[in-house]
């Protein structure tokens, strides 16, 4: 029997449609690497309710799995596959952990894409996690103030009125207050509190009874010596020495005020005890240093370092440090200090 031309075309179209349906069916399976695994169904695995402390090893073996106790947050792809967990689910599990994911409870394992309820019920008895109780929010730590240094703005935030602040400032001219006081305590103070602390300070800590701090050679004093100054504790003394090392030595007493955290009032209080001892600062050779090397100095940022290197290239060689004082990114005040830390040889 021969087919007409129209019938032949229709048959070809039907065959093409059939072929497309077959390819579509297999194509969806191929491009679904994280789909649910159908090898575990309700008909194949019956959820177990093990007694306390017992693990249903027989059920796991019946499902073709070789399970043992494990932490779901500390396991890799190879071990998951060795347990008998399907490769696609193992891949999703491993990828979740590598991306920074974390299971907070055994039931969270069920959120892995491709995991079904039957497989999850089989895994749960083997999951052992170190469940830490959620930390309770800690109350804010109190902030402590030194009445010998606290300024008016800080006292206003604590609820002090102008009369109490003026009274404290007057008392500071005569007395030295012992200890530090928490903000929660100072916020409750009244005039009676000031009267009480006035009597206590006069009896034990009158300024007339306190010896003056020793003079400090700022380039040679160690952390212990710095701590002898009023208002300079362990933290500030450590910062001063660290900043001195970073600079290469101090060339001015005023550089102490550049140390992080030292207020203007604190610096003015200790300035009279500071002495600039003659120490040659550590210098940077501007004819050899790279941009990175120059930037290690606190006074030199990327732009200043780049400008110094460009000036060196333009001049071939810098013969005198004064050839750098006209750089655009260096102001006169900074240059007056920076020049002591540079050399040409």
Secondary structure by P-SEA (a helix, b strand, c coil): ccccaaaaaaaaaaaaaaaaaaaaaaaaaaaccccccccccccccccccccccccaaaaaaaacccccccccccccaaaaaaacccaaaaaaaaaaaaacccccccccccccccccaaaaaaaccccccccccccccccbbbbbbccccccaaaaaaacccaaaaaaaaaaaacccccccccaaaaaaccaaaaaaaaaaaaaccccccccccccccccccccccccccccccaaaaaaaaaaaaaaccccccccccccccccaaaaaaacccccccccccccccccccccccccccccccaaaaaaaaaaaaaaccccccccccccccccaaaaaccccccccc
